Amino acid sequence: MNVSVFEKVANYLILGVFGLVILGPISVIVALAFGPENATVAQEGRIFHWENFPTAWEVARFGQYMLTSVVVAAIVVVVAVLASILAGYALGTMKFRGATSIFYLFLLGIMVPTEAFIVPLYFDLRTVGLTNTVWGVAFPQIAMSIAFGTFWMRTYFRSSSQALIDAAKLDGAGSMRILWQVLVPIGRPAILTLVLLTFMWTWNEFLIPLVMSPDGSVRTAPLGLAFFQGQYTQGTALLAAGAIMVALPVVVLYIFLQRHFIQGMLEGAVRE
């Protein structure tokens, strides 16, 4: 189908407008992060003030908070993705009594917002001594991620080639061998997309670390940034530098997994 010059120009114009809307606020934050911290520093005449980043890192203790976020995100991603693959494989390829009910139970985990269960969950975890611990912050996010991950992987496994599965069975492969040696390798885009989404949601989570660690001993990077704004400084340059450091891990991971992420999203859009 031929596309006219007017349609091309209109498409690029619309994309340009949306690009400015998205990149505009980001450009402002980057400019503030490299700008002077105060009027005294501005008189030096330098354009880029790289010292904002180590200053914000030290003053706000971002090293501790980033390490906590990395540990929590690693636990959540590994456990949630592995459990989602196993649950999605069972619900997507096997027929057993109660499979539909179990799947709807997973969907319930997607539909219920965090605010609806965070208070009773806090008292439950406090009873078993898991508040103010990494596990107390990680367990609720693992459960939430498994709910979506099972839905995501079930969709992939249901659309996998049945002929390929039957051929593997004829060769004597069992269920676990079919999963890990046949379906998982060809489903890498879908799995890596789930990894990226789970990491992004876990890294950006604010409410669960805030409630599950009332004494602040397990404070993640986004939570630390919020307290940095309220307790330590009102300087926009240091706040912008802190915001960039908190957002950078997600951006870097997306850049590395961009090709697989786009492929996984496109496959999910055409699968039934």
C-alpha positions as CSV (number, residue, x, y, z in Angstrom):
1,M,0.0,0.0,0.0
2,N,1.4,3.3,-1.1
3,V,1.6,6.1,1.5
4,S,1.3,9.7,0.3
5,V,3.8,12.4,1.2
6,F,1.1,14.1,3.3
7,E,0.5,11.0,5.4
8,K,4.3,10.6,6.0
9,V,4.6,14.2,7.0
10,A,1.6,13.9,9.3
11,N,2.9,10.8,10.9
12,Y,6.3,12.3,11.6
13,L,4.7,15.5,12.9
14,I,2.5,13.5,15.3
15,L,5.4,11.4,16.5
16,G,7.5,14.5,17.0
17,V,4.8,16.1,19.1
18,F,4.5,13.1,21.3
19,G,8.3,12.8,21.5
20,L,8.5,16.4,22.8
21,V,5.8,15.7,25.3
22,I,7.7,12.7,26.6
23,L,11.3,14.1,26.3
24,G,10.5,17.6,27.5
25,P,10.3,16.8,31.2
26,I,13.2,14.5,31.0
27,S,15.3,17.2,29.4
28,V,14.4,19.6,32.2
29,I,15.5,17.1,34.9
30,V,18.8,16.4,33.1
31,A,19.4,20.2,32.8
32,L,18.7,20.7,36.5
33,A,20.9,17.8,37.5
34,F,23.9,19.3,35.7
35,G,23.1,22.8,36.8
36,P,24.4,24.8,39.7
37,E,23.3,23.9,43.2
38,N,23.0,27.5,44.3
39,A,23.7,31.0,43.3
40,T,27.3,30.9,44.7
41,V,28.2,27.9,42.6
42,A,26.5,29.5,39.5
43,Q,29.0,32.4,39.7
44,E,31.9,30.0,38.9
45,G,30.8,30.1,35.2
46,R,30.9,26.3,34.6
47,I,28.2,24.8,32.4
48,F,28.2,21.2,33.8
49,H,28.4,20.5,37.5
50,W,29.3,16.9,37.8
51,E,29.8,17.2,41.5
52,N,26.0,17.1,42.0
53,F,25.9,13.4,41.6
54,P,28.5,12.3,44.2
55,T,27.2,15.0,46.5
56,A,23.6,13.6,46.2
57,W,24.9,10.0,46.5
58,E,26.7,10.8,49.8
59,V,24.2,13.1,51.4
60,A,21.2,11.0,50.7
61,R,22.9,7.6,51.3
62,F,21.9,6.4,47.9
63,G,24.5,3.6,48.1
64,Q,22.7,1.8,50.8
65,Y,19.3,2.4,49.2
66,M,20.4,1.2,45.8
67,L,21.9,-1.9,47.3
68,T,18.6,-2.7,49.0
69,S,16.7,-2.1,45.8
70,V,19.1,-4.4,43.9
71,V,18.7,-7.2,46.4
72,V,14.9,-6.9,46.6
73,A,14.6,-6.7,42.8
74,A,16.9,-9.7,42.3
75,I,14.9,-11.9,44.7
76,V,11.6,-10.8,43.2
77,V,12.7,-11.3,39.6
78,V,14.3,-14.7,40.0
79,V,11.5,-16.2,42.2
80,A,8.6,-14.6,40.3
81,V,9.8,-15.4,36.8
82,L,10.6,-19.1,37.7
83,A,7.3,-19.6,39.4
84,S,5.4,-17.8,36.5
85,I,7.1,-20.1,33.9
86,L,6.1,-23.2,35.9
87,A,2.5,-22.1,36.6
88,G,2.0,-20.7,33.1
89,Y,3.3,-24.0,31.6
90,A,0.9,-26.1,33.7
91,L,-2.1,-23.9,33.0
92,G,-1.2,-23.4,29.3
93,T,-0.4,-26.9,28.2
94,M,-1.9,-29.3,30.7
95,K,-5.5,-30.3,31.3
96,F,-6.5,-31.0,34.9
97,R,-9.5,-30.5,37.2
98,G,-9.7,-27.0,38.6
99,A,-7.3,-25.4,36.1
100,T,-9.8,-22.7,35.1
101,S,-10.6,-21.8,38.7
102,I,-6.9,-21.6,39.6
103,F,-6.3,-19.3,36.6
104,Y,-9.1,-17.0,37.7
105,L,-7.5,-16.9,41.2
106,F,-4.3,-15.6,39.6
107,L,-6.4,-13.0,37.7
108,L,-7.8,-11.9,41.0
109,G,-4.3,-11.1,42.1
110,I,-3.9,-8.7,39.1
111,M,-7.2,-7.0,39.7
112,V,-7.0,-6.3,43.4
113,P,-5.0,-3.1,44.1
114,T,-2.2,-3.0,46.6
115,E,-4.0,-0.4,48.8
116,A,-6.8,-3.0,49.4
117,F,-4.7,-5.5,51.3
118,I,-1.5,-3.7,52.4
119,V,-2.8,-3.0,56.0
120,P,-3.9,-6.6,56.9
121,L,-0.8,-7.9,55.1
122,Y,1.4,-5.7,57.3
123,F,-0.1,-7.1,60.5
124,D,0.2,-10.7,59.1
125,L,3.9,-10.2,58.3
126,R,4.5,-8.4,61.6
127,T,3.1,-11.4,63.4
128,V,5.6,-13.8,61.8
129,G,8.5,-11.3,62.3
130,L,9.1,-10.4,58.7
131,T,8.5,-6.6,58.9
132,N,11.7,-4.5,58.6
133,T,13.3,-7.3,56.6
134,V,14.2,-7.7,53.0
135,W,11.9,-10.7,52.8
136,G,9.0,-8.7,54.2
137,V,9.4,-6.3,51.3
138,A,10.1,-8.9,48.6
139,F,7.3,-11.5,49.4
140,P,4.3,-9.2,48.6
141,Q,5.9,-8.1,45.4
142,I,6.7,-11.7,44.4
143,A,3.0,-12.6,44.9
144,M,1.9,-9.6,42.8
145,S,4.4,-10.4,40.0
146,I,3.5,-14.1,39.9
147,A,-0.1,-13.1,39.3
148,F,0.7,-11.2,36.1
149,G,3.6,-13.5,35.2
150,T,1.4,-16.5,35.2
151,F,-1.2,-14.8,32.9
152,W,1.7,-13.7,30.6
153,M,3.4,-17.1,30.3
154,R,0.1,-19.0,30.1
155,T,-0.7,-16.9,27.0
156,Y,2.6,-17.8,25.5
157,F,2.4,-21.5,26.2
158,R,-1.1,-21.8,24.9
159,S,0.0,-20.4,21.6
160,S,3.1,-22.5,21.3
161,S,3.3,-25.1,18.5
162,Q,1.5,-28.2,19.6
163,A,3.2,-30.1,16.8
164,L,6.6,-29.2,18.4
165,I,5.4,-30.5,21.8
166,D,4.1,-33.7,20.2
167,A,7.4,-34.3,18.4
168,A,9.3,-33.9,21.7
169,K,7.0,-36.4,23.4
170,L,7.5,-38.9,20.6
171,D,11.3,-38.6,21.2
172,G,10.7,-39.6,24.8
173,A,10.9,-36.1,26.4
174,G,9.1,-35.6,29.7
175,S,7.2,-32.5,30.8
176,M,10.2,-30.8,32.4
177,R,12.5,-31.5,29.4
178,I,9.9,-30.1,27.0
179,L,9.6,-27.0,29.1
180,W,13.3,-26.2,29.6
181,Q,14.8,-27.6,26.4
182,V,12.0,-26.9,23.9
183,L,9.6,-24.1,24.9
184,V,11.8,-21.9,27.1
185,P,14.6,-21.3,24.4
186,I,12.1,-20.3,21.7
187,G,10.2,-18.2,24.3
188,R,13.1,-16.1,25.2
189,P,11.5,-12.8,24.0
190,A,8.4,-13.4,26.2
191,I,10.5,-14.4,29.2
192,L,12.9,-11.4,28.9
193,T,9.9,-9.1,28.5
194,L,8.5,-10.5,31.8
195,V,12.0,-10.1,33.4
196,L,12.1,-6.4,32.4
197,L,8.5,-5.6,33.5
198,T,9.0,-7.4,36.8
199,F,12.2,-5.6,37.5
200,M,10.8,-2.2,36.5
201,W,7.7,-2.7,38.8
202,T,9.8,-3.9,41.7
203,W,12.4,-1.2,41.4
204,N,9.7,1.6,41.2
205,E,7.5,0.2,44.0
206,F,7.0,2.8,46.8
207,L,4.1,1.7,49.0
208,I,5.2,-1.8,50.0
209,P,8.7,-0.8,51.2
210,L,7.2,2.2,53.0
211,V,4.6,0.1,54.9
212,M,6.7,-3.1,55.5
213,S,9.7,-1.3,56.9
214,P,8.3,1.3,59.3
215,D,11.7,1.9,61.0
216,G,13.4,2.6,57.6
217,S,15.9,-0.2,57.9
218,V,14.9,-1.6,54.5
219,R,14.5,1.5,52.5
220,T,14.6,1.2,48.7
221,A,15.9,3.8,46.2
222,P,12.6,5.5,45.3
223,L,11.7,5.7,49.0
224,G,15.1,7.1,49.8
225,L,14.6,9.7,47.1
226,A,11.3,10.8,48.6
227,F,12.9,11.1,52.1
228,F,15.8,13.0,50.5
229,Q,13.5,15.6,49.2
230,G,11.6,16.0,52.5
231,Q,14.5,15.8,55.0
232,Y,17.8,16.7,53.6
233,T,17.6,19.4,51.0
234,Q,15.3,21.5,48.9
235,G,18.0,22.1,46.2
236,T,16.5,21.1,42.8
237,A,20.0,20.2,41.4
238,L,20.7,17.5,43.9
239,L,17.1,16.2,43.7
240,A,17.3,16.0,40.0
241,A,20.7,14.2,40.2
242,G,19.2,11.7,42.7
243,A,16.2,11.1,40.4
244,I,18.5,10.3,37.5
245,M,20.5,7.9,39.6
246,V,17.3,6.1,40.8
247,A,15.9,5.8,37.2
248,L,19.2,4.9,35.6
249,P,19.2,1.1,36.3
250,V,15.8,0.6,34.6
251,V,16.9,2.6,31.6
252,V,20.1,0.6,31.3
253,L,18.3,-2.7,31.5
254,Y,15.8,-1.6,28.9
255,I,18.5,-0.6,26.5
256,F,20.1,-4.0,26.8
257,L,16.8,-5.9,26.5
258,Q,15.1,-3.5,24.0
259,R,15.2,-5.8,21.0
260,H,13.7,-8.8,23.0
261,F,11.2,-6.5,24.8
262,I,9.8,-5.2,21.5
263,Q,9.7,-8.6,20.0
264,G,8.0,-10.0,23.1
265,M,5.4,-7.3,23.1
266,L,4.7,-7.7,19.3
267,E,4.3,-11.5,19.8
268,G,1.9,-10.9,22.7
269,A,-0.1,-8.6,20.5
270,V,-0.7,-11.1,17.7
271,R,-1.1,-14.2,19.9
272,E,-4.6,-15.4,20.8
